[in-house]
Amino acid sequence: MKPAIRILFCALLLSAGPLPAAVDSDDDVYKEDAIRPYVDQQSEETKDAEDLPLVIPPYPSPENLLEVDISRYGYPYRLFVDAGSVTVGDDRIVRYTAVLRSPSGVDNVSYEGVRCSGSRYKRYAYGSGGKFYPATGSQWKRIHQTRQDAHRKVLVDEYFCPLPGGDQAAQIVARLRRSGSTNDSFSRGEQ
């Protein structure tokens, strides 16, 4: 390589600035693992799927829906969380029913769990026609900062995590209530 080209190449590399650090997929953003430092996280992640029985809550009713404002992020859907479905298990997983309403009024209902440690989610069931249908083969997935996961990212960052002390589910519901209002248009399909 000619010296002038070599100098130009080095100058370009230096002007690019530092390269971004690799993101560890098991980052404990909210330091949830610090609470129980001697627990093997891998065995904990498989424990909820294999050992703990899953109880799917009743289908959401309009009077239990709390609207969470996600419009400020440019998200085209409205988000509702069923207050009656919010639980926090001994496994520290926040389970809840989410209703995403499209601008045309179509509802996408799902029962999911999020793990603050590692910022992951798992879909347990889909809802349609007033019933839940178990999701088969669902795996833990990382919550990304993309449009598809925008509602989960807001729930994790602003309402679910870090997990509060005391009655965790009640405190999460209180956070959600402060964010929005109960919306009874779920059954009518209003926008």
Beta strands, then each sheet from edge to edge (+ up, - down):
strand 1: 65-68
strand 2: 78-82
strand 3: 87-88
strand 4: 93-101
strand 5: 107-115
strand 6: 120-128
strand 7: 131-134
strand 8: 141-142
sheet 1: 1+ 2- 4+ 3-
sheet 2: 1+ 2- 4+ 5- 6+ 7-
sheet 3: 1+ 2- 4+ 5- 6+ 8-
end
